[in-house]
Amino acid sequence: MRPTHRRLAATAAGLMLLPVALVGCGIGDEDEEKSAAKPARAPAEEATARSRERVQAYLDAMAAKDVAAGRSQLCALLHDGFDLGATGPNGDFADHFQVPEAAITGIRSGPQGQEVSVSVSVTVGKRTVARPLVFTVTRDGSDWCIAGEAPGRSATPSSPPPRPEGSPPPIPASSPGV
């Protein structure tokens, strides 16, 4: 073979292998188009979305009395305590009350993670009471989980605390200088 034929054969072989090499390097792959069209979420947006998902799943589990589903939303460190108290008299999954309504009222960043405020309506017998709660959601490795639950603050007090029967009425505060 003459040198020009060798060069021509080498060029043809190189051109035939070029598409295979480019696909192997990820150039021209369909996934590149998908990832370029859908940018990754910002960390704050991701934290808010994951926190909302975890707490909503826990609230749904409470309403359905699904202890296993509720437990799966918690961080591993809380599992033992949850197992001991979840179905007890004051537990979130106690048999003597129902949860007819639960709603997420706000999400904010806190010192321990995302703080998700909720309002939970609890029915015991014929009485229904709304209770505010705050769930702390944090990242555990590559996953998100509920790391804590605490009583929340009411937005507005509905009424003063009840007085025991027979107790004197409260003394109104006097203004200074009167």
MDTraj code that builds the backbone (N, CA, C; nanometers):
import mdtraj as md
import numpy as np

residues = "MET ARG PRO THR HIS ARG ARG LEU ALA ALA THR ALA ALA GLY LEU MET LEU LEU PRO VAL ALA LEU VAL GLY CYS GLY ILE GLY ASP GLU ASP GLU GLU LYS SER ALA ALA LYS PRO ALA ARG ALA PRO ALA GLU GLU ALA THR ALA ARG SER ARG GLU ARG VAL GLN ALA TYR LEU ASP ALA MET ALA ALA LYS ASP VAL ALA ALA GLY ARG SER GLN LEU CYS ALA LEU LEU HIS ASP GLY PHE ASP LEU GLY ALA THR GLY PRO ASN GLY ASP PHE ALA ASP HIS PHE GLN VAL PRO GLU ALA ALA ILE THR GLY ILE ARG SER GLY PRO GLN GLY GLN GLU VAL SER VAL SER VAL SER VAL THR VAL GLY LYS ARG THR VAL ALA ARG PRO LEU VAL PHE THR VAL THR ARG ASP GLY SER ASP TRP CYS ILE ALA GLY GLU ALA PRO GLY ARG SER ALA THR PRO SER SER PRO PRO PRO ARG PRO GLU GLY SER PRO PRO PRO ILE PRO ALA SER SER PRO GLY VAL".split()
xyz = np.array([
    [0.0831, -0.1165, 0.0000],
    [0.0000, 0.0000, 0.0000],
    [0.0877, 0.1230, 0.0000],
    [0.0427, 0.2189, -0.0717],
    [0.1182, 0.3408, -0.0774],
    [0.0857, 0.4264, 0.0436],
    [0.1731, 0.5237, 0.0763],
    [0.1526, 0.6081, 0.1942],
    [0.0212, 0.6850, 0.1916],
    [-0.0263, 0.7271, 0.0772],
    [-0.1523, 0.8015, 0.0742],
    [-0.2699, 0.7112, 0.1075],
    [-0.2636, 0.5853, 0.0655],
    [-0.3713, 0.4920, 0.0989],
    [-0.3732, 0.4620, 0.2485],
    [-0.2527, 0.4521, 0.3093],
    [-0.2450, 0.4269, 0.4545],
    [-0.3052, 0.5442, 0.5311],
    [-0.2691, 0.6636, 0.4893],
    [-0.3229, 0.7825, 0.5559],
    [-0.4745, 0.7890, 0.5405],
    [-0.5229, 0.7594, 0.4237],
    [-0.6656, 0.7617, 0.3969],
    [-0.7375, 0.6557, 0.4802],
    [-0.6815, 0.5371, 0.4921],
    [-0.7415, 0.4292, 0.5716],
    [-0.7406, 0.4657, 0.7198],
    [-0.6333, 0.5259, 0.7692],
    [-0.6250, 0.5663, 0.9102],
    [-0.7261, 0.6767, 0.9400],
    [-0.7410, 0.7707, 0.8488],
    [-0.8377, 0.8790, 0.8678],
    [-0.9796, 0.8239, 0.8693],
    [-1.0098, 0.7317, 0.7787],
    [-1.1434, 0.6717, 0.7731],
    [-1.1720, 0.5943, 0.9017],
    [-1.0753, 0.5191, 0.9516],
    [-1.0938, 0.4432, 1.0767],
    [-1.1137, 0.5378, 1.1944],
    [-1.0379, 0.6471, 1.1973],
    [-1.0520, 0.7460, 1.3049],
    [-1.1893, 0.8115, 1.3041],
    [-1.2370, 0.8449, 1.1849],
    [-1.3690, 0.9067, 1.1737],
    [-1.4802, 0.8097, 1.2131],
    [-1.4612, 0.6818, 1.1867],
    [-1.5615, 0.5825, 1.2251],
    [-1.5653, 0.5637, 1.3765],
    [-1.4517, 0.5746, 1.4433],
    [-1.4458, 0.5546, 1.5881],
    [-1.4790, 0.6812, 1.6674],
    [-1.4774, 0.7967, 1.6025],
    [-1.5024, 0.9227, 1.6713],
    [-1.6390, 0.9268, 1.7414],
    [-1.7507, 0.8896, 1.6785],
    [-1.8798, 0.8938, 1.7490],
    [-1.8828, 0.8027, 1.8724],
    [-1.8206, 0.6861, 1.8627],
    [-1.8165, 0.5943, 1.9768],
    [-1.7386, 0.6569, 2.0919],
    [-1.6270, 0.7208, 2.0611],
    [-1.5454, 0.7847, 2.1642],
    [-1.6191, 0.9023, 2.2278],
    [-1.6888, 0.9811, 2.1472],
    [-1.7609, 1.0960, 2.2012],
    [-1.8761, 1.0534, 2.2917],
    [-1.9503, 0.9508, 2.2553],
    [-2.0594, 0.9021, 2.3403],
    [-2.0018, 0.8431, 2.4685],
    [-1.8901, 0.7742, 2.4592],
    [-1.8251, 0.7177, 2.5780],
    [-1.7797, 0.8250, 2.6747],
    [-1.7454, 0.9418, 2.6245],
    [-1.7042, 1.0535, 2.7104],
    [-1.8232, 1.1337, 2.7614],
    [-1.9418, 1.1003, 2.7146],
    [-2.0599, 1.1724, 2.7603],
    [-2.0989, 1.2876, 2.6716],
    [-2.0283, 1.3099, 2.5644],
    [-2.0613, 1.4193, 2.4736],
    [-2.1687, 1.3699, 2.3777],
    [-2.2758, 1.4462, 2.3669],
    [-2.3832, 1.4081, 2.2768],
    [-2.4833, 1.3139, 2.3403],
    [-2.4706, 1.2856, 2.4669],
    [-2.5622, 1.1966, 2.5370],
    [-2.6931, 1.2702, 2.5643],
    [-2.8063, 1.2001, 2.5663],
    [-2.9365, 1.2619, 2.5917],
    [-2.9450, 1.3207, 2.7320],
    [-2.8838, 1.2567, 2.8315],
    [-2.8922, 1.3032, 2.9697],
    [-2.8363, 1.4435, 2.9858],
    [-2.7395, 1.4790, 2.9009],
    [-2.6826, 1.6135, 2.9086],
    [-2.7896, 1.7168, 2.8761],
    [-2.8734, 1.6862, 2.7774],
    [-2.9804, 1.7786, 2.7416],
    [-3.0806, 1.7910, 2.8557],
    [-3.1131, 1.6797, 2.9199],
    [-3.2083, 1.6819, 3.0309],
    [-3.1540, 1.7618, 3.1484],
    [-3.0267, 1.7404, 3.1825],
    [-2.9702, 1.8117, 3.2968],
    [-2.9532, 1.9603, 3.2669],
    [-2.9288, 1.9954, 3.1420],
    [-2.9164, 2.1366, 3.1077],
    [-3.0529, 2.2047, 3.1121],
    [-3.1578, 2.1312, 3.0775],
    [-3.2914, 2.1892, 3.0780],
    [-3.3452, 2.2059, 3.2200],
    [-3.3058, 2.1180, 3.3125],
    [-3.3563, 2.1230, 3.4497],
    [-3.2394, 2.1437, 3.5461],
    [-3.2099, 2.2673, 3.5824],
    [-3.0985, 2.2913, 3.6737],
    [-3.1306, 2.2386, 3.8136],
    [-3.0281, 2.2076, 3.8891],
    [-3.0462, 2.1583, 4.0255],
    [-3.1086, 2.2672, 4.1115],
    [-3.1851, 2.2218, 4.2131],
    [-3.2481, 2.3186, 4.3032],
    [-3.1441, 2.3833, 4.3922],
    [-3.1722, 2.5057, 4.4312],
    [-3.0855, 2.5761, 4.5250],
    [-3.0940, 2.5060, 4.6600],
    [-2.9868, 2.5082, 4.7399],
    [-2.9880, 2.4382, 4.8687],
    [-3.1029, 2.4804, 4.9608],
    [-3.1345, 2.6081, 4.9664],
    [-3.2433, 2.6538, 5.0541],
    [-3.3776, 2.6009, 5.0054],
    [-3.3967, 2.6022, 4.8751],
    [-3.5212, 2.5506, 4.8177],
    [-3.5318, 2.4005, 4.8420],
    [-3.4212, 2.3304, 4.8271],
    [-3.4167, 2.1861, 4.8520],
    [-3.4514, 2.1558, 4.9973],
    [-3.3937, 2.2297, 5.0907],
    [-3.4194, 2.2086, 5.2335],
    [-3.5662, 2.2318, 5.2664],
    [-3.6237, 2.3361, 5.2122],
    [-3.7648, 2.3660, 5.2376],
    [-3.8547, 2.2562, 5.1814],
    [-3.8272, 2.2137, 5.0598],
    [-3.9097, 2.1104, 4.9965],
    [-3.9001, 1.9782, 5.0712],
    [-3.7792, 1.9362, 5.1060],
    [-3.7612, 1.8084, 5.1766],
    [-3.8223, 1.8126, 5.3156],
    [-3.8096, 1.9257, 5.3842],
    [-3.8679, 1.9402, 5.5177],
    [-4.0194, 1.9296, 5.5103],
    [-4.0768, 1.9979, 5.4147],
    [-4.2224, 1.9929, 5.3960],
    [-4.2677, 1.8492, 5.3680],
    [-4.1956, 1.7782, 5.2810],
    [-4.2315, 1.6401, 5.2469],
    [-4.2290, 1.5499, 5.3695],
    [-4.1224, 1.5596, 5.4487],
    [-4.1087, 1.4734, 5.5668],
    [-4.2183, 1.4985, 5.6690],
    [-4.2430, 1.6250, 5.6989],
    [-4.3434, 1.6581, 5.8004],
    [-4.4830, 1.6224, 5.7501],
    [-4.5118, 1.6477, 5.6236],
    [-4.6439, 1.6129, 5.5706],
    [-4.6650, 1.4621, 5.5763],
    [-4.5627, 1.3842, 5.5456],
    [-4.5737, 1.2385, 5.5542],
    [-4.5996, 1.1949, 5.6985],
    [-4.5355, 1.2612, 5.7952],
    [-4.5569, 1.2289, 5.9366],
    [-4.6997, 1.2645, 5.9779],
    [-4.7482, 1.3811, 5.9363],
    [-4.8848, 1.4220, 5.9690],
    [-4.9864, 1.3255, 5.9079],
    [-4.9623, 1.2831, 5.7856],
    [-5.0507, 1.1860, 5.7213],
    [-5.0499, 1.0536, 5.7972],
    [-4.9322, 1.0125, 5.8442],
    [-4.9217, 0.8891, 5.9222],
    [-4.9965, 0.9016, 6.0549],
    [-4.9889, 1.0189, 6.1187],
    [-5.0639, 1.0416, 6.2434],
    [-5.2135, 1.0274, 6.2197],
    [-5.2629, 1.0896, 6.1148],
    [-5.4059, 1.0848, 6.0848],
    [-5.4513, 0.9424, 6.0547],
    [-5.3653, 0.8647, 5.9885],
    [-5.3985, 0.7271, 5.9521],
    [-5.3637, 0.6267, 6.0621],
    [-5.3013, 0.6734, 6.1703],
    [-5.2553, 0.5862, 6.2800],
    [-5.1597, 0.4788, 6.2276],
    [-5.0758, 0.5172, 6.1314],
    [-4.9769, 0.4270, 6.0723],
    [-4.8427, 0.4509, 6.1408],
    [-4.8175, 0.3736, 6.2466],
    [-4.6987, 0.3928, 6.3297],
    [-4.5706, 0.3711, 6.2489],
    [-4.5682, 0.2686, 6.1647],
    [-4.4473, 0.2394, 6.0862],
    [-4.4148, 0.3538, 5.9897],
    [-4.5171, 0.4100, 5.9272],
    [-4.4934, 0.5220, 5.8350],
    [-4.4439, 0.6446, 5.9109],
    [-4.4968, 0.6678, 6.0296],
    [-4.4502, 0.7801, 6.1109],
    [-4.3065, 0.7616, 6.1538],
    [-4.2736, 0.6411, 6.1975],
    [-4.1374, 0.6095, 6.2430],
    [-4.0365, 0.6292, 6.1309],
    [-4.0759, 0.5957, 6.0086],
    [-3.9822, 0.6048, 5.8955],
    [-3.9453, 0.7490, 5.8610],
    [-4.0191, 0.8470, 5.9110],
    [-3.9871, 0.9873, 5.8839],
    [-3.8854, 1.0431, 5.9829],
    [-3.8616, 0.9706, 6.0925],
    [-3.7735, 1.0188, 6.1990],
    [-3.6284, 0.9796, 6.1757],
    [-3.5379, 1.0591, 6.2314],
    [-3.3956, 1.0245, 6.2296],
    [-3.3749, 0.9000, 6.3164],
    [-3.2745, 0.8211, 6.2845],
    [-3.2495, 0.6949, 6.3542],
    [-3.2333, 0.7130, 6.5048],
    [-3.1765, 0.8250, 6.5485],
    [-3.1567, 0.8479, 6.6915],
    [-3.2879, 0.8578, 6.7687],
    [-3.3967, 0.8899, 6.7037],
    [-3.5259, 0.9047, 6.7708],
    [-3.6086, 0.7766, 6.7725],
    [-3.5665, 0.6742, 6.7010],
    [-3.6477, 0.5538, 6.6882],
    [-3.6790, 0.4876, 6.8218],
    [-3.5813, 0.4732, 6.9114],
    [-3.6071, 0.4056, 7.0393],
    [-3.7098, 0.4808, 7.1226],
    [-3.6943, 0.6106, 7.1345],
    [-3.7905, 0.6914, 7.2094],
    [-3.9283, 0.6888, 7.1454],
    [-3.9316, 0.6896, 7.0139],
    [-4.0591, 0.6832, 6.9421],
    [-4.1283, 0.5511, 6.9706],
    [-4.0519, 0.4420, 6.9662],
    [-4.1101, 0.3103, 6.9905],
    [-4.1708, 0.3007, 7.1299],
    [-4.1096, 0.3669, 7.2275],
    [-4.1600, 0.3625, 7.3649],
    [-4.2839, 0.4491, 7.3852],
    [-4.2926, 0.5622, 7.3174],
    [-4.3991, 0.6560, 7.3490],
    [-4.5037, 0.6829, 7.2430],
    [-4.4865, 0.6366, 7.1227],
    [-4.5761, 0.6750, 7.0130],
    [-4.7213, 0.6363, 7.0369],
    [-4.7446, 0.5187, 7.0910],
    [-4.8823, 0.4739, 7.1118],
    [-4.9247, 0.4851, 7.2573],
    [-4.8410, 0.5460, 7.3404],
    [-4.8753, 0.5679, 7.4811],
    [-4.9853, 0.6718, 7.4943],
    [-5.0289, 0.7010, 7.6170],
    [-5.1415, 0.7925, 7.6373],
    [-5.1184, 0.9335, 7.5822],
    [-4.9958, 0.9794, 7.5756],
    [-4.9674, 1.1132, 7.5227],
    [-4.8922, 1.1086, 7.3901],
    [-4.8833, 0.9917, 7.3302],
    [-4.8093, 0.9769, 7.2048],
    [-4.8876, 1.0264, 7.0847],
    [-4.8156, 1.0556, 6.9789],
    [-4.8775, 1.1057, 6.8557],
    [-4.9722, 1.0046, 6.7915],
    [-4.9560, 0.8762, 6.8234],
    [-5.0353, 0.7715, 6.7601],
    [-5.1261, 0.7003, 6.8606],
    [-5.1613, 0.7673, 6.9701],
    [-5.2472, 0.7092, 7.0734],
    [-5.3846, 0.6764, 7.0143],
    [-5.4440, 0.5671, 7.0639],
    [-5.5726, 0.5217, 7.0113],
    [-5.6907, 0.6071, 7.0544],
    [-5.6810, 0.6775, 7.1648],
    [-5.7977, 0.7470, 7.2200],
    [-5.8277, 0.8819, 7.1549],
    [-5.7490, 0.9248, 7.0587],
    [-5.7813, 1.0498, 6.9894],
    [-5.7664, 1.0342, 6.8385],
    [-5.8296, 1.1259, 6.7677],
    [-5.8232, 1.1297, 6.6217],
    [-5.7608, 1.2619, 6.5784],
    [-5.7038, 1.2626, 6.4598],
    [-5.6460, 1.3845, 6.4027],
    [-5.7255, 1.4166, 6.2757],
    [-5.8342, 1.4965, 6.2901],
    [-5.9153, 1.5269, 6.1722],
    [-5.8496, 1.6259, 6.0763],
    [-5.7574, 1.7076, 6.1292],
    [-5.6947, 1.8084, 6.0432],
    [-5.5548, 1.8399, 6.0943],
    [-5.4620, 1.8507, 6.0021],
    [-5.3247, 1.8906, 6.0344],
    [-5.2708, 1.9665, 5.9143],
    [-5.2121, 2.0824, 5.9409],
    [-5.1635, 2.1656, 5.8303],
    [-5.0300, 2.2297, 5.8652],
    [-4.9435, 2.2372, 5.7665],
    [-4.8161, 2.3071, 5.7814],
    [-4.8454, 2.4560, 5.7706],
    [-4.8001, 2.5320, 5.8704],
    [-4.8282, 2.6759, 5.8725],
    [-4.7068, 2.7611, 5.8381],
    [-4.5879, 2.7032, 5.8396],
    [-4.4692, 2.7810, 5.8056],
    [-4.3425, 2.6982, 5.8141],
    [-4.2411, 2.7410, 5.7415],
    [-4.1098, 2.6755, 5.7437],
    [-4.0052, 2.7849, 5.7497],
    [-3.9097, 2.7684, 5.8421],
    [-3.7999, 2.8649, 5.8496],
    [-3.6736, 2.7905, 5.8892],
    [-3.5621, 2.8523, 5.8611],
    [-3.4336, 2.7943, 5.8965],
    [-3.4067, 2.8213, 6.0439],
    [-3.3600, 2.7199, 6.1151],
    [-3.3300, 2.7342, 6.2571],
    [-3.1897, 2.6865, 6.2879],
    [-3.1470, 2.6938, 6.4146],
    [-3.0107, 2.6557, 6.4506],
    [-2.9826, 2.5060, 6.4352],
    [-3.0858, 2.4231, 6.4454],
    [-3.0672, 2.2784, 6.4357],
    [-3.1073, 2.2218, 6.2997],
    [-3.1654, 2.3052, 6.2139],
    [-3.2141, 2.2600, 6.0841],
    [-3.3363, 2.3402, 6.0445],
    [-3.4176, 2.2843, 5.9585],
    [-3.5404, 2.3512, 5.9167],
    [-3.6462, 2.3330, 6.0255],
    [-3.7125, 2.4412, 6.0638],
    [-3.8190, 2.4353, 6.1636],
    [-3.9522, 2.4484, 6.0908],
    [-4.0317, 2.3414, 6.0997],
    [-4.1598, 2.3363, 6.0307],
    [-4.2705, 2.3511, 6.1342],
    [-4.3436, 2.4618, 6.1275],
    [-4.4545, 2.4868, 6.2196],
    [-4.5810, 2.4245, 6.1627],
    [-4.6571, 2.3579, 6.2504],
    [-4.7814, 2.2947, 6.2079],
    [-4.8920, 2.3241, 6.3085],
    [-5.0133, 2.3114, 6.2626],
    [-5.1299, 2.3186, 6.3496],
    [-5.2009, 2.1846, 6.3367],
    [-5.2175, 2.1154, 6.4491],
    [-5.2797, 1.9837, 6.4500],
    [-5.4084, 1.9917, 6.5301],
    [-5.5198, 1.9538, 6.4687],
    [-5.6471, 1.9461, 6.5397],
    [-5.6615, 1.8047, 6.5934],
    [-5.6846, 1.7948, 6.7234],
    [-5.6959, 1.6656, 6.7904],
    [-5.8365, 1.6543, 6.8477],
    [-5.9029, 1.5428, 6.8205],
    [-6.0368, 1.5192, 6.8726],
    [-6.0320, 1.4054, 6.9726],
    [-6.0804, 1.4349, 7.0940],
    [-6.0939, 1.3336, 7.1987],
    [-6.2409, 1.3360, 7.2382],
    [-6.3105, 1.2270, 7.2111],
    [-6.4541, 1.2256, 7.2371],
    [-6.5224, 1.3271, 7.1475],
    [-6.5922, 1.4244, 7.2105],
    [-6.6620, 1.5282, 7.1340],
    [-6.5847, 1.6591, 7.1307],
    [-6.4716, 1.6639, 7.1950],
    [-6.3942, 1.7875, 7.2059],
    [-6.2798, 1.7883, 7.1041],
    [-6.2679, 1.8992, 7.0312],
    [-6.1593, 1.9163, 6.9342],
    [-6.0761, 2.0370, 6.9751],
    [-5.9449, 2.0179, 6.9764],
    [-5.8524, 2.1240, 7.0151],
    [-5.7437, 2.1332, 6.9084],
    [-5.7059, 2.2550, 6.8729],
    [-5.5946, 2.2764, 6.7794],
    [-5.4683, 2.3011, 6.8610],
    [-5.3638, 2.2291, 6.8283],
    [-5.2364, 2.2427, 6.8984],
    [-5.1263, 2.2772, 6.7996],
    [-5.0487, 2.3805, 6.8304],
    [-4.9340, 2.4124, 6.7444],
    [-4.8142, 2.3250, 6.7823],
    [-4.7427, 2.2789, 6.6827],
    [-4.6208, 2.1999, 6.7026],
    [-4.5125, 2.2545, 6.6108],
    [-4.3880, 2.2294, 6.6483],
    [-4.2742, 2.2645, 6.5629],
    [-4.1889, 2.1393, 6.5466],
    [-4.1704, 2.0981, 6.4221],
    [-4.0839, 1.9853, 6.3900],
    [-3.9511, 2.0404, 6.3397],
    [-3.8424, 1.9818, 6.3855],
    [-3.7101, 2.0177, 6.3348],
    [-3.6687, 1.9088, 6.2371],
    [-3.6399, 1.9488, 6.1147],
    [-3.6004, 1.8549, 6.0100],
    [-3.4570, 1.8863, 5.9715],
    [-3.3759, 1.7814, 5.9635],
    [-3.2346, 1.8006, 5.9332],
    [-3.1897, 1.6981, 5.8299],
    [-3.0745, 1.7230, 5.7750],
    [-3.0166, 1.6302, 5.6783],
    [-2.9329, 1.5278, 5.7537],
    [-2.9543, 1.4013, 5.7220],
    [-2.8802, 1.2918, 5.7833],
    [-2.8131, 1.2147, 5.6699],
    [-2.6883, 1.2483, 5.6419],
    [-2.6208, 1.1892, 5.5266],
    [-2.6803, 1.2481, 5.4000],
    [-2.7321, 1.1623, 5.3141],
    [-2.7920, 1.2115, 5.1898],
    [-2.9435, 1.2232, 5.1998],
    [-2.9994, 1.1900, 5.3160],
    [-3.1438, 1.1912, 5.3334],
    [-3.1860, 1.2967, 5.4346],
    [-3.3121, 1.3286, 5.4387],
    [-3.3690, 1.4237, 5.5337],
    [-3.4561, 1.3469, 5.6315],
    [-3.4600, 1.3924, 5.7576],
    [-3.5416, 1.3244, 5.8576],
    [-3.5834, 1.4226, 5.9666],
    [-3.6875, 1.3850, 6.0399],
    [-3.7351, 1.4667, 6.1510],
    [-3.6455, 1.4394, 6.2706],
    [-3.5833, 1.5445, 6.3235],
    [-3.4890, 1.5307, 6.4346],
    [-3.5496, 1.5738, 6.5676],
    [-3.6677, 1.6334, 6.5650],
    [-3.7293, 1.6761, 6.6899],
    [-3.8709, 1.7249, 6.6700],
    [-3.9466, 1.7195, 6.7804],
    [-4.0840, 1.7694, 6.7826],
    [-4.1025, 1.8415, 6.9148],
    [-4.1580, 1.9609, 6.9099],
    [-4.1777, 2.0394, 7.0320],
    [-4.3086, 2.1170, 7.0213],
    [-4.3653, 2.1541, 7.1356],
    [-4.4851, 2.2387, 7.1301],
    [-4.4505, 2.3708, 7.0630],
    [-4.5427, 2.4199, 6.9841],
    [-4.5225, 2.5479, 6.9177],
    [-4.5956, 2.6575, 6.9921],
    [-4.5820, 2.7787, 6.9410],
    [-4.6522, 2.8922, 7.0011],
    [-4.7764, 2.9227, 6.9205],
    [-4.8823, 2.9550, 6.9889],
    [-5.0050, 2.9966, 6.9214],
    [-4.9823, 3.1338, 6.8617],
    [-5.0427, 3.1586, 6.7502],
    [-5.0298, 3.2891, 6.6861],
    [-5.0996, 3.3953, 6.7704],
    [-5.2185, 3.3640, 6.8181],
    [-5.2914, 3.4565, 6.9048],
    [-5.3574, 3.3763, 7.0146],
    [-5.3488, 3.4210, 7.1377],
    [-5.4154, 3.3469, 7.2434],
    [-5.5668, 3.3595, 7.2261],
    [-5.6364, 3.2462, 7.2335],
    [-5.7803, 3.2482, 7.2110],
    [-5.8558, 3.2987, 7.3328],
    [-5.8070, 3.2696, 7.4512],
    [-5.8722, 3.3162, 7.5734],
    [-5.7741, 3.3028, 7.6886],
    [-5.7994, 3.3739, 7.7990],
    [-5.7101, 3.3604, 7.9132],
    [-5.7234, 3.2206, 7.9722],
    [-5.6226, 3.1747, 8.0449],
    [-5.6309, 3.0419, 8.1030],
    [-5.7473, 3.0354, 8.2010],
    [-5.8122, 2.9193, 8.2131],
    [-5.9270, 2.9080, 8.3025],
    [-5.8858, 2.9239, 8.4484],
    [-5.9762, 2.9877, 8.5286],
    [-5.9519, 3.0037, 8.6722],
    [-6.0165, 2.8880, 8.7452],
    [-5.9529, 2.8384, 8.8500],
    [-6.0178, 2.7365, 8.9320],
    [-6.1417, 2.7964, 8.9983],
    [-6.2442, 2.7123, 9.0189],
    [-6.3666, 2.7604, 9.0821],
    [-6.3384, 2.8136, 9.2205],
    [-6.4036, 2.9237, 9.2547],
    [-6.3888, 2.9823, 9.3873],
    [-6.2698, 3.0744, 9.4010],
    [-6.1873, 3.0876, 9.2990],
    [-6.0715, 3.1763, 9.3104],
    [-6.1148, 3.3189, 9.2778],
    [-6.0506, 3.4183, 9.3387],
    [-6.0896, 3.5573, 9.3129],
    [-6.0535, 3.5973, 9.1702],
    [-6.1264, 3.6936, 9.1141],
    [-6.0941, 3.7390, 8.9783],
    [-5.9585, 3.8076, 8.9766],
    [-5.8922, 3.8086, 8.8616],
    [-5.7609, 3.8729, 8.8534],
    [-5.7733, 4.0229, 8.8773],
    [-5.6699, 4.0783, 8.9383],
    [-5.6661, 4.2217, 8.9664],
    [-5.6122, 4.2911, 8.8430],
    [-5.6864, 4.3916, 8.7910],
    [-5.6364, 4.4604, 8.6717],
    [-5.5100, 4.5380, 8.7039],
    [-5.4203, 4.5419, 8.6081],
    [-5.2950, 4.6158, 8.6266],
    [-5.3257, 4.7646, 8.6236],
    [-5.2697, 4.8364, 8.7181],
    [-5.2925, 4.9814, 8.7206],
    [-5.1805, 5.0504, 8.6457],
    [-5.2123, 5.1610, 8.5857],
    [-5.1106, 5.2333, 8.5107],
    [-5.0297, 5.3185, 8.6066],
    [-4.9016, 5.3400, 8.5814],
    [-4.8178, 5.4186, 8.6706],
    [-4.8656, 5.5635, 8.6762],
    [-4.8527, 5.6213, 8.7941],
    [-4.8872, 5.7611, 8.8124],
    [-5.0335, 5.7832, 8.8437],
    [-5.1119, 5.6780, 8.8630],
    [-5.2536, 5.6959, 8.8940],
    [-5.2765, 5.6783, 9.0405],
])
top = md.Topology()
chain = top.add_chain()
for i, resn in enumerate(residues, 1):
    res = top.add_residue(resn, chain, resSeq=i)
    for name in ("N", "CA", "C"):
        top.add_atom(name, md.element.get_by_symbol(name[0]), res)
traj = md.Trajectory(xyz[None], top)
